[in-house]
C-alpha cells in the first residue's frame, strides 16, 4: 500500500519538531536519555499522529487504543508527543524532572495520557498483555501498543509475556521494538546478542514484521499489517539509529543517558532546524 506524499512529508516534519522538543527538554533539565528517545521518534510520531485511536481531550475514553512505553527512560519522546497531541500544554515540557512536576524521569500515571507508570525494564509487555486480555474479555475493539528497547528484551519476563500473548491469541496486541543496537554499556551484539531475533519471535508464535524504523512509509505499512493480523500478536522489529537526527549523537553510546551541554544542545537544534 502506498501513502500520499503529503502525509509522509507532514509526518517527517512532525518527527523533526518532536526531536527538537526532546533536545530542548533534556538540555534544559540537564538530565535524561536522548539516544533512545531520538531513535524511537519516527515510530511513535507515526503511531500517535496516523494510527492511534484516541481523544486527548478525554484521556480515559474507554474505547481508546492503549500505548505503553516499556522503556520508560525514553519518556521525553512520549511527553513531547502527548503535548503535541493536546493532552497538556506544551509549556509543561519546561518542567521535565522538576520536583512535583507531572513529567518525571520515568512515566507516571498522573501524566494525562499515561495509563501505567513504567521504568523497571522488562515489565511493559506483561502490562500490555493484561490490557490486551482485558479488552478481549470486555469485548472492546481497542488495540494495544507497547514500545520495547532492544537491551530491554534481554529480560526473561519479556519472553514469558511473549509466550502467553501467543497462547491467548492476542491479535489486538502490537509490540514495537526500537532495535538501535546499543544499550547503556555498549553494543547489544557484544553484551548479549539477540540474533536471530525475528526467528525467536516467530518461534514464540508472533506475527513478525521487520522494517527500517526511520522510513515513514514502511512504519505506516507495518502498523497496517499488524492490524490485519487477528489471530496472533504482532511485533514490528524496527531497525533504527541511536541518537537519530543529530550527527554527533548518532550511534554514540555516551548519549544513552547523558544530557547535551548547552553548547551541544544549540548545535543539535541547528541540525534539526
Secondary structure, DSSP 4 states (H G I P E B T S, - for coil): ----HHHHHHHHHHHHHHHHHHHHHHHHHT---HHHHHHTHHHHHHIIIII----TTSTT-TTPPEEEESSGGGHHHHHHHHHHHTSS-GGGGGGTT-TT-S--SS--TTSTT--S---STT-HHHHHHHHHHHHHHTT----EEEEEETTGGGSHHHHHHHHHHHHTT-TTEEEEEEE-SEETTEEHHHHS---SHHHHHHHTT-EEEEEETT-HHHHHHHHHHHHH--SS-EEEEEE--TTTT-TTTTT-GGGGS-PPPHHHHHHHHHHT-
